[in-house]
Amino acid sequence: MRPLLGLALKSLWNRRLTVGLAVLALTVSVSLLLGVEQVRKAARASFTQTISGTDLIVGARSGPVQLLLYSVFHIGHATNQVSWESYREIASSGLVAWTVPIALGDSHRGYRVMGTTKDLFEHYRYARTREIQFAQGEAFSDVFHAVVGAEVAERLDYEVGREIVVSHGVAQTSFLDHDDKPFMVTGVLERTGTPLDRTVLVTLEGIEAIHVDWQQGRPPAPGARVPPESVRQMNLEPASITAFLVGLESRAATFRLQRAINDYSQEPLTAVLPGVALSELWAVIGTVEQALLAISACVVVAGLIGMVAMLLTSLSERRREMAILRAIGARPHHVFLLFVVEAAAIGILAALGGALLVFGGLWLLSEPVSQITGVNFGLTMPGVSEGLIVALVIGSSTCAGVIPAWKAYRTALADGLAVRL
Amino acid sequence: MPDSSAGPNTAIRLEDVRFRWPGTAAFTIEIDSLRIDEGTRLFVRGPSGGGKSTLLALIGGVLVPERGSVQVLGADIGALTAGDRDRFRADHIGFIFQQFNLLPYLGVVDNVLLASRFSQRRAQRIRGDETGAARDCLAALGLDDETLLARPVHALSVGQQQRVAAARALLGEPGLVIADEPTSALDHEARAAFMELLFAECKRTGATLLFVSHDPSLASGFDEVLELAQINRAGAIS
């Protein structure tokens, strides 16, 4: 077989323009497929690592995905609140190491405002172990302090020291501003690739303070307004929060506490494991990725068809070559193998070229892309699925080579030593 | 080993051979008896379309007769399997065609070396440096200019290409050299030079030469001259 390999490679090199175009078409399709697979994995990793290090997310009774959507992704609304008493009772359980309360419902110029405590900066983790870092300034130390996410700061051009006004409700254009009690930005977060980038973080007391003079969702009458100075003297413990994150002393207690919260008799609550809920949510979104992958696979098939067409077209001009090979004693199956080896070589070149393009490109671009989008492409190394794609491309191009090879085999048998045209 | 019925000195022997292409009613080859001794330089003259190529394909083991026996260098071609016929051809027969004998993507020396690539027998007969043997073959046919050998084959003249083809046919000293109109694309001088070199090399290696052409002017210098029409009754009818 060794002479055939040499012949096949030299023959390919001799037709390097047409072969090169077929290889290029296949390379582009392979890199598309590998690229989609990489993006899929990176997006999945980035998505499922939006929140880590948290053992349970607790909110009013609802589905796990819904709770995850409104508490972590700030999509949709909570149907109900968690009472402060229930929160305190669960937080003071011996199993619980820390909690981070979350109060949602207000916005600032289209970005969600989230009331929380300084514990968020200490305990929130994303991408497995990454902590929240401050690009500028520091966490809040006063009721009317705010910390803004990276995207908020960038889009609205905010810096530390800037005064901002929180609007009531989450509509894009709210007419009800809490303009009597502005917040001051004390910190800007580094980009995380999580919904925190698009969030304005304020103190839990701040959320309570701007609503303290409101009556059942209506703004206070002009005479009933409470100025910020006197608000500070009031009890700013909220009556309820939207949800809270729980970190446990021991992970082993996760299911025990989850069951206890789900069976909590004072109030209907739901506790979910973030990882489980994220996977459930991904299963819904993931179909898009599957569709992308399927489309890319179709592009590879198109590339293979192009290669087969190229090899079939070359057949007529290579009948002379086959007659020569037959005359020197090559068997018809040698001719068959010659074409299969050529197809396999094209597949190998394209697969390697595509892999080089994608992984070389990622290696070069992952750092800038990560800084711009917060999606970490560099983290996903080529794995089993990429190996499988490369092997499948090589395998299917070899199989596709059987079509021209069979035609060549028939031609070689029929032509013998003389080329009858 | 030579078959006893073929006789030790018989290179080619055809008995009662009939062949027709599939789908045709008339025979293309109808030869009752043909016998060529080893070492003979045989010229077979026949018109185009007279069954010359078919006869060569039968002797080369690419085709098998419908009836009768074809024996080449003691082997009964019809009794061999397709694979054994291909191997036999690789081991014992060198072919030279009218033109385009060379693979365009191989160099001059590599084209000659093709002969030993598919035949261990021919590689063994060289015993040792195959590239050296290929260069010797080329040199014997007047191709020893290094710059010439380094050229792509399509940059050679037709006469040079045919000599490369002859070198390949002779590499590893096969017992039979079959030449099918090898000089028809050459001009007069090149033709004479080619014939001279071909004769000399066949004589040196002891190969039987089966040379077919439509051109009777080439017949001088051959040991035997046959009219295809005389031996092939099918050809005579058409």
Interface residues (C-beta under 8 A of the other chain):
Chain A: P3 L7 K10 S11 W13 N14 R15 R320 E321 A323 I324 L325 R326 A327 I328 G329 A330 R331 P332 H334 G416 L417 A418
Chain B: S53 L56 A57 G60 V62 L63 A82 G83 D86 R87 R89 A90 D91 F95 F97 F100 N101 L102 L103 P104 Y105 L106 D110 L114 A115 R117 F118 S119 R168
